[in-house]
Amino acid sequence: MNGTEESAELDKQLVAANHALAACTETWVRVHQEALKNNRSSYEAGQTASAAYLQALPTLSGVENIRAFIACVAHGLAIGVIEGSRASRLLYAAQIAKSVLKEPVKTRPASS
């Protein structure tokens, strides 16, 4: 890959991560507002919205999704939506998912 192709690939990955981050954040805001409108306490609204944020995380399939997942988890940790121990487990899951993508596919020898 040349420099231009690498730059284009990085831009593509950043856009995917930003879209995922926007989706997770918008989900949190929407669910939080709905919960408050339904007379939930601020604490209950936050808990419900945090659960919705987690459900909105991208799936751990493919490099772009894994990177977007990591971005969402890191952002969620930074803004207090995801607690530290849960974030650690989620980031470990992303690390495992990414390592599996790097493994060569083992095929069975053809039988004669």
FISEVO-550862 format. One record per residue: x, y, z of N, C-alpha, C in turn; residue in one letter. Coordinates in Angstrom, 1 decimal, m for minus. Layout:
REM residues N
<<X Y Z> <X Y Z> <X Y Z> 'a'>
...
REM end
This chain:
REM residues 112
<<0.8 m1.2 0.0> <0.0 0.0 0.0> <0.9 1.2 0.0> 'm'>
<<0.6 2.2 m0.8> <1.4 3.4 m0.8> <0.8 4.4 0.2> 'n'>
<<1.4 5.6 0.3> <1.0 6.6 1.3> <m0.4 7.1 1.1> 'g'>
<<m0.8 7.3 m0.2> <m2.2 7.7 m0.5> <m3.2 6.7 m0.1> 't'>
<<m2.9 5.4 m0.4> <m3.9 4.4 m0.1> <m4.0 4.2 1.4> 'e'>
<<m2.9 4.3 2.1> <m2.9 4.2 3.6> <m3.7 5.3 4.2> 'e'>
<<m3.5 6.5 3.7> <m4.3 7.7 4.2> <m5.8 7.5 3.9> 's'>
<<m6.1 7.1 2.7> <m7.5 6.9 2.4> <m8.2 5.8 3.3> 'a'>
<<m7.4 4.7 3.6> <m7.9 3.7 4.5> <m8.1 4.2 5.9> 'e'>
<<m7.1 5.0 6.4> <m7.2 5.6 7.7> <m8.5 6.5 7.8> 'l'>
<<m8.7 7.3 6.7> <m9.8 8.2 6.7> <m11.1 7.4 6.8> 'd'>
<<m11.2 6.3 6.0> <m12.4 5.4 6.0> <m12.6 4.9 7.4> 'k'>
<<m11.6 4.5 8.1> <m11.7 3.9 9.4> <m12.1 5.0 10.4> 'q'>
<<m11.6 6.2 10.3> <m12.0 7.3 11.2> <m13.5 7.6 11.0> 'l'>
<<m13.9 7.7 9.8> <m15.3 8.0 9.5> <m16.2 6.9 10.1> 'v'>
<<m15.9 5.6 10.0> <m16.6 4.5 10.5> <m16.7 4.6 12.1> 'a'>
<<m15.6 4.9 12.7> <m15.5 5.1 14.1> <m16.4 6.3 14.6> 'a'>
<<m16.3 7.4 13.8> <m17.1 8.6 14.2> <m18.6 8.3 14.0> 'n'>
<<m19.0 7.6 13.0> <m20.4 7.2 12.9> <m20.9 6.4 14.0> 'h'>
<<m20.1 5.4 14.4> <m20.4 4.5 15.5> <m20.5 5.3 16.8> 'a'>
<<m19.5 6.2 17.0> <m19.5 7.0 18.2> <m20.7 7.9 18.3> 'l'>
<<m21.1 8.5 17.2> <m22.3 9.3 17.1> <m23.5 8.5 17.4> 'a'>
<<m23.6 7.3 16.9> <m24.8 6.4 17.1> <m24.9 6.1 18.6> 'a'>
<<m23.8 5.7 19.2> <m23.8 5.3 20.6> <m24.2 6.5 21.5> 'c'>
<<m23.6 7.7 21.2> <m23.9 8.9 22.0> <m25.4 9.3 21.8> 't'>
<<m25.8 9.3 20.6> <m27.2 9.7 20.3> <m28.2 8.8 21.0> 'e'>
<<m27.9 7.5 21.0> <m28.7 6.5 21.7> <m28.8 6.9 23.2> 't'>
<<m27.6 7.1 23.8> <m27.6 7.5 25.2> <m28.5 8.7 25.5> 'w'>
<<m28.3 9.8 24.7> <m29.0 11.0 24.9> <m30.5 10.8 24.8> 'v'>
<<m30.9 10.1 23.7> <m32.4 9.8 23.5> <m33.0 9.0 24.6> 'r'>
<<m32.3 7.9 25.0> <m32.9 7.1 26.1> <m32.9 7.8 27.4> 'v'>
<<m31.9 8.6 27.7> <m31.8 9.4 28.9> <m33.0 10.4 29.0> 'h'>
<<m33.2 11.1 27.9> <m34.3 12.1 27.8> <m35.7 11.4 28.0> 'q'>
<<m35.8 10.2 27.3> <m37.1 9.5 27.4> <m37.3 9.1 28.9> 'e'>
<<m36.3 8.6 29.5> <m36.4 8.1 30.9> <m36.8 9.3 31.8> 'a'>
<<m36.2 10.4 31.6> <m36.5 11.6 32.5> <m38.0 12.0 32.2> 'l'>
<<m38.4 12.0 31.0> <m39.8 12.3 30.6> <m40.8 11.4 31.3> 'k'>
<<m40.3 10.1 31.5> <m41.2 9.1 32.2> <m41.0 9.1 33.7> 'n'>
<<m40.6 10.2 34.2> <m40.5 10.4 35.7> <m39.5 9.5 36.4> 'n'>
<<m38.4 9.1 35.6> <m37.4 8.3 36.2> <m36.4 9.3 36.9> 'r'>
<<m35.8 8.8 38.0> <m34.8 9.7 38.6> <m33.6 9.9 37.7> 's'>
<<m32.8 10.8 38.0> <m31.6 11.1 37.2> <m30.7 9.8 37.2> 's'>
<<m30.6 9.2 38.3> <m29.8 8.0 38.4> <m30.3 6.9 37.5> 'y'>
<<m31.6 6.6 37.7> <m32.3 5.6 36.8> <m32.2 5.9 35.4> 'e'>
<<m32.3 7.1 35.0> <m32.2 7.5 33.6> <m30.8 7.3 33.1> 'a'>
<<m29.8 7.6 33.9> <m28.4 7.3 33.5> <m28.1 5.9 33.4> 'g'>
<<m28.6 5.1 34.3> <m28.4 3.6 34.2> <m29.0 3.0 32.9> 'q'>
<<m30.3 3.4 32.7> <m31.0 2.9 31.5> <m30.3 3.4 30.2> 't'>
<<m29.9 4.6 30.2> <m29.2 5.2 29.0> <m27.8 4.5 28.8> 'a'>
<<m27.1 4.2 29.9> <m25.8 3.5 29.8> <m26.0 2.1 29.2> 's'>
<<m27.1 1.4 29.6> <m27.4 0.1 29.1> <m27.6 0.2 27.6> 'a'>
<<m28.4 1.2 27.2> <m28.7 1.4 25.8> <m27.4 1.7 25.0> 'a'>
<<m26.5 2.5 25.6> <m25.2 2.8 24.9> <m24.5 1.5 24.6> 'y'>
<<m24.4 0.6 25.6> <m23.7 m0.6 25.5> <m24.4 m1.5 24.3> 'l'>
<<m25.7 m1.4 24.3> <m26.3 m2.2 23.2> <m26.1 m1.6 21.8> 'q'>
<<m25.8 m0.4 21.8> <m25.5 0.3 20.5> <m24.1 0.1 20.0> 'a'>
<<m23.2 m0.5 20.8> <m21.8 m0.7 20.4> <m21.8 m1.5 19.1> 'l'>
<<m20.9 m1.2 18.2> <m20.7 m2.0 17.0> <m20.4 m3.5 17.4> 'p'>
<<m20.7 m4.4 16.5> <m20.3 m5.8 16.7> <m18.8 m5.9 16.5> 't'>
<<m18.3 m7.0 17.1> <m16.9 m7.2 17.0> <m16.6 m8.1 15.8> 'l'>
<<m16.9 m7.6 14.6> <m16.7 m8.3 13.4> <m16.1 m7.4 12.4> 's'>
<<m14.9 m7.7 11.9> <m14.2 m6.9 11.0> <m13.4 m5.8 11.6> 'g'>
<<m12.3 m5.5 11.0> <m11.4 m4.5 11.6> <m12.0 m3.1 11.8> 'v'>
<<m12.8 m2.6 10.9> <m13.5 m1.3 11.0> <m14.4 m1.3 12.2> 'e'>
<<m15.2 m2.4 12.4> <m16.1 m2.4 13.5> <m15.4 m2.5 14.8> 'n'>
<<m14.3 m3.3 14.8> <m13.5 m3.5 16.1> <m12.9 m2.1 16.5> 'i'>
<<m12.4 m1.4 15.5> <m11.8 m0.1 15.8> <m12.9 0.9 16.3> 'r'>
<<m14.1 0.8 15.7> <m15.2 1.7 16.1> <m15.7 1.3 17.5> 'a'>
<<m15.7 0.0 17.8> <m16.1 m0.5 19.1> <m15.1 0.1 20.2> 'f'>
<<m13.8 0.0 19.9> <m12.8 0.5 20.8> <m13.0 2.0 21.0> 'i'>
<<m13.3 2.8 20.0> <m13.5 4.2 20.1> <m14.7 4.5 21.0> 'a'>
<<m15.8 3.7 20.8> <m17.0 3.9 21.6> <m16.8 3.6 23.0> 'c'>
<<m16.1 2.5 23.3> <m15.8 2.1 24.7> <m14.9 3.1 25.4> 'v'>
<<m13.9 3.6 24.7> <m13.0 4.6 25.2> <m13.8 5.9 25.5> 'a'>
<<m14.6 6.3 24.6> <m15.4 7.5 24.8> <m16.4 7.3 26.0> 'h'>
<<m17.0 6.2 26.0> <m18.0 5.9 27.1> <m17.3 5.9 28.5> 'g'>
<<m16.1 5.4 28.5> <m15.3 5.4 29.7> <m14.9 6.9 30.1> 'l'>
<<m14.5 7.6 29.1> <m14.1 9.0 29.4> <m15.3 9.9 29.9> 'a'>
<<m16.5 9.6 29.4> <m17.6 10.5 29.9> <m18.4 9.8 31.0> 'i'>
<<m18.0 8.7 31.5> <m18.6 8.1 32.7> <m19.8 7.2 32.4> 'g'>
<<m20.0 6.9 31.1> <m21.1 6.0 30.7> <m20.8 4.6 31.0> 'v'>
<<m19.5 4.2 30.9> <m19.1 2.8 31.1> <m18.1 2.9 32.2> 'i'>
<<m18.3 2.0 33.2> <m17.4 1.9 34.4> <m16.1 1.3 34.0> 'e'>
<<m15.1 1.6 34.7> <m13.7 1.1 34.4> <m13.6 m0.4 34.2> 'g'>
<<m14.1 m1.2 35.2> <m14.0 m2.6 35.1> <m14.7 m3.2 33.9> 's'>
<<m15.8 m2.7 33.5> <m16.6 m3.1 32.4> <m15.8 m2.7 31.1> 'r'>
<<m15.3 m1.5 31.1> <m14.5 m1.0 29.9> <m13.3 m2.0 29.7> 'a'>
<<m12.7 m2.3 30.8> <m11.5 m3.2 30.6> <m11.9 m4.6 30.0> 's'>
<<m13.0 m5.1 30.4> <m13.5 m6.4 29.8> <m13.9 m6.2 28.4> 'r'>
<<m14.5 m5.1 28.1> <m14.9 m4.9 26.7> <m13.7 m4.7 25.8> 'l'>
<<m12.7 m3.9 26.3> <m11.5 m3.7 25.5> <m10.7 m5.0 25.3> 'l'>
<<m10.7 m5.9 26.3> <m10.1 m7.2 26.2> <m10.8 m8.0 25.1> 'y'>
<<m12.1 m8.0 25.1> <m12.9 m8.7 24.1> <m12.5 m8.2 22.7> 'a'>
<<m12.3 m6.9 22.5> <m12.0 m6.3 21.3> <m10.6 m6.8 20.9> 'a'>
<<m9.7 m6.8 21.8> <m8.3 m7.3 21.6> <m8.3 m8.8 21.1> 'q'>
<<m9.1 m9.6 21.7> <m9.2 m11.0 21.3> <m9.8 m11.1 19.9> 'i'>
<<m10.9 m10.3 19.6> <m11.5 m10.3 18.3> <m10.5 m9.9 17.2> 'a'>
<<m9.7 m8.9 17.5> <m8.8 m8.4 16.5> <m7.7 m9.5 16.3> 'k'>
<<m7.3 m10.1 17.4> <m6.2 m11.1 17.2> <m6.7 m12.3 16.4> 's'>
<<m8.0 m12.7 16.5> <m8.5 m13.8 15.7> <m8.5 m13.4 14.3> 'v'>
<<m8.7 m12.2 13.9> <m8.7 m11.8 12.5> <m7.3 m12.0 11.9> 'l'>
<<m6.3 m11.9 12.7> <m4.9 m12.0 12.2> <m4.5 m13.4 12.0> 'k'>
<<m5.2 m14.4 12.6> <m4.8 m15.8 12.5> <m5.1 m16.3 11.1> 'e'>
<<m4.2 m17.1 10.6> <m4.5 m17.7 9.3> <m5.5 m18.8 9.5> 'p'>
<<m6.3 m18.9 8.5> <m7.4 m19.9 8.5> <m6.7 m21.3 8.3> 'v'>
<<m7.0 m22.2 9.2> <m6.4 m23.5 9.0> <m7.4 m24.4 8.2> 'k'>
<<m6.9 m25.1 7.2> <m7.7 m25.9 6.4> <m7.3 m27.4 6.7> 't'>
<<m8.2 m28.2 6.5> <m7.9 m29.7 6.7> <m7.3 m30.1 5.4> 'r'>
<<m6.3 m31.0 5.5> <m5.7 m31.6 4.3> <m6.8 m32.4 3.5> 'p'>
<<m6.7 m32.3 2.2> <m7.7 m33.0 1.4> <m7.4 m34.5 1.5> 'a'>
<<m8.5 m35.2 1.7> <m8.3 m36.7 1.7> <m8.3 m37.3 0.3> 's'>
<<m7.5 m38.3 0.1> <m7.5 m38.9 m1.2> <m8.4 m40.0 m1.4> 's'>
REM end
